[in-house]
Amino acid sequence: MRAIIVGGGKVGYYLLKTLLEENYNVALIEKDINLCNKIAEEFDVDVIHGDGTSIEVLEEANIQESEIVAAVTGKDEENFVICQMVKMNFSDKKTIARINNPKNREIFKALGINDTVCSTEVISTIIEGELGNEKLKFIQTLNRGEIILVEAMVNKKSILKDKSISSIDLPKGCVIVSIFREDNVIYPKGNIEIRQDDRMLMSIPSSKKFELEKYI
């Protein structure tokens, strides 16, 4: 698989390093000639000095032979233009855009760019999991931070206690993945009753975290 990374800052650098460790064929595009020289000295990859919004530069990076373009510059508007250029001129290529401002996620989606990752949201979710209350314990982020895995402990005051799974009205998009009861793992079915001291592993949209906390 061949990928093109646009942006040679910290995110682009570590993404490049990770993909190379996984034996991907990678090219990198960067405007700053000094960053280009630094990366070219460290990695044996194609490093193109140029603007990732330029069709000519994308072609120089051999986009025809690439499956995906990751726009990870520090500017949301630039990442959007890069993805739009790729979608308009190389429609068979996949794109992913880094978003620096979480408020821009819906704008990107409305304009046809669904594959986005927001490091701000991912980091804030982790911090909330570490510093938040005991109702939900953060486990892992999924789908570029849009989905999170959490663990809910069922205590004697919990609204979930002694209820069957089919009778629970969880917020939209929240799914019970499994239930840990003592040393056993129980896979959820509608007739299973939730008991005190159960630990419930749940997959939820990150936007529903506070709604779920309020519910339980």
Secondary structure, DSSP 8 states (H G I E B T S, - for coil): -EEEEE--SHHHHHHHHHHHHTT-EEEEEES-HHHHHHHHHHS-SEEEES-TT-HHHHHHTTGGG-SEEEE--S-HHHHHHHHHHHHHH-TTSEEEEEESSGGGHHHHHHTT---EEEHHHHHHHHHHHHHS-SSEEEEEEEGGGTEEEEEEE--TT-TTTT-BGGG----TT-EEEEEEETTEEE---TT-B--TT-EEEEEEEGGGHHHHHHH-
